[in-house]
Amino acid sequence: MFNQKVVEKELRTYHRKGPNKTTRILLDQLVSFIDDQNSLLDIGGGIGAISHELSQKGLSKLMNVDASKAYLDVAQSEAERLGYRDKASFYYGDFVTLAPEIPSADVVTLDRVLCCYDDMSALVTKSIDRTNEYYGIVYPRTSWWVRLGFSGINLFQRIKGSSYRSFVHDPKVIHAIIHSHNFKRIFRAIKGIWVIEIFRRDLSKD
Ligand SMILES: C[S@@+](CC[C@H](N)C(=O)[O-])C[C@H]1O[C@@H](n2cnc3c(N)ncnc32)[C@H](O)[C@@H]1O
């Protein structure tokens, strides 16, 4: 699904226009909360837009995990080009499997990633476990027309012979896991088919 051609096209778009709209909304909010001592773990970061943008804010450590080698290689080359490779780490593989060897971070993001992964409960549980303070997610709304669109994408992938599937997960389940880890929501926005949310650890409950 995320092959070299798709990845290179996305990188060209990023160079021309910057991060896409939902990523921009997530970033604008995160920037207002975090400081330059914070570390980032971006799971399924694609070309690495969140890391590239937050590296400009001087974050101390930027970690990227991606199950796509094509995406991860591009994110790494961009980190070199932008001059922050020494602060960055890149992990190739499924985060759910890699989680025990990935350090925790002050800010953890999953931007349009939950919808690419079947076992959402494991992905949310293991990623919130790695979050010190802020947890940012972008995921699809559950409206019938969004579900219909995702079914269409899956049918198209099946016909193409691809094993890729996209998922519209239940936000109640996502929220139940996050809240059970003592995080409370501090931001929510809707843009097109996407919900953008940020949660903060509720220190009063720790
Ligand atoms: C739709 S792309 C989104 C990329 C980027 N975050 C963005 O919003 O432009 C989904 C990304 O998540 C990655 N991904 C999905 N599930 C993953 C998992 N369990 N572990 C690591 N990466 C994952 C895919 O490889 C892909 O790079």
The ligand as an SDF file (V2000), in Angstrom:
LIG
                    3D

 27 29  0  0  0  0  0  0  0  0999 V2000
   -2.1010    6.4140    6.4170 C   0  0  0  0  0  0  0  0  0  0  0  0
   -0.4050    6.3760    6.8540 S   0  0  0  0  0  0  0  0  0  0  0  0
   -0.3010    7.8700    7.8020 C   0  0  0  0  0  0  0  0  0  0  0  0
    1.0710    8.4800    7.7550 C   0  0  0  0  0  0  0  0  0  0  0  0
    1.1910    9.8000    8.5130 C   0  0  0  0  0  0  0  0  0  0  0  0
    1.0070    9.6040    9.9380 N   0  0  0  0  0  0  0  0  0  0  0  0
    0.2280   10.8060    7.9820 C   0  0  0  0  0  0  0  0  0  0  0  0
   -0.7730   11.1030    8.6590 O   0  0  0  0  0  0  0  0  0  0  0  0
    0.4500   11.3010    6.8740 O   0  0  0  0  0  0  0  0  0  0  0  0
   -0.3560    5.1120    8.1120 C   0  0  0  0  0  0  0  0  0  0  0  0
    1.0700    4.8050    8.5630 C   0  0  0  0  0  0  0  0  0  0  0  0
    0.9960    4.0210    9.7420 O   0  0  0  0  0  0  0  0  0  0  0  0
    1.9220    2.9500    9.6380 C   0  0  0  0  0  0  0  0  0  0  0  0
    1.4420    1.9070   10.5540 N   0  0  0  0  0  0  0  0  0  0  0  0
    0.1950    1.3570   10.6150 C   0  0  0  0  0  0  0  0  0  0  0  0
    0.1040    0.4810   11.6220 N   0  0  0  0  0  0  0  0  0  0  0  0
    1.3220    0.4860   12.2310 C   0  0  0  0  0  0  0  0  0  0  0  0
    1.8690   -0.2270   13.3410 C   0  0  0  0  0  0  0  0  0  0  0  0
    1.1420   -1.1200   14.0230 N   0  0  0  0  0  0  0  0  0  0  0  0
    3.1700   -0.0060   13.6820 N   0  0  0  0  0  0  0  0  0  0  0  0
    3.9100    0.8940   12.9960 C   0  0  0  0  0  0  0  0  0  0  0  0
    3.4460    1.5970   11.9250 N   0  0  0  0  0  0  0  0  0  0  0  0
    2.1730    1.3910   11.5530 C   0  0  0  0  0  0  0  0  0  0  0  0
    1.9320    2.6120    8.1560 C   0  0  0  0  0  0  0  0  0  0  0  0
    3.0820    1.9090    7.7870 O   0  0  0  0  0  0  0  0  0  0  0  0
    1.8870    4.0130    7.5560 C   0  0  0  0  0  0  0  0  0  0  0  0
    3.1590    4.5860    7.4840 O   0  0  0  0  0  0  0  0  0  0  0  0
  1  2  1  0
  2  3  1  0
  2 10  1  0
  3  4  1  0
  4  5  1  0
  5  6  1  0
  5  7  1  0
  7  8  2  0
  7  9  1  0
 10 11  1  0
 11 12  1  0
 11 26  1  0
 12 13  1  0
 13 14  1  0
 13 24  1  0
 14 15  1  0
 14 23  1  0
 15 16  2  0
 16 17  1  0
 17 18  1  0
 17 23  2  0
 18 19  1  0
 18 20  2  0
 20 21  1  0
 21 22  2  0
 22 23  1  0
 24 25  1  0
 24 26  1  0
 26 27  1  0
M  CHG  2   2   1   9  -1
M  END
$$$$
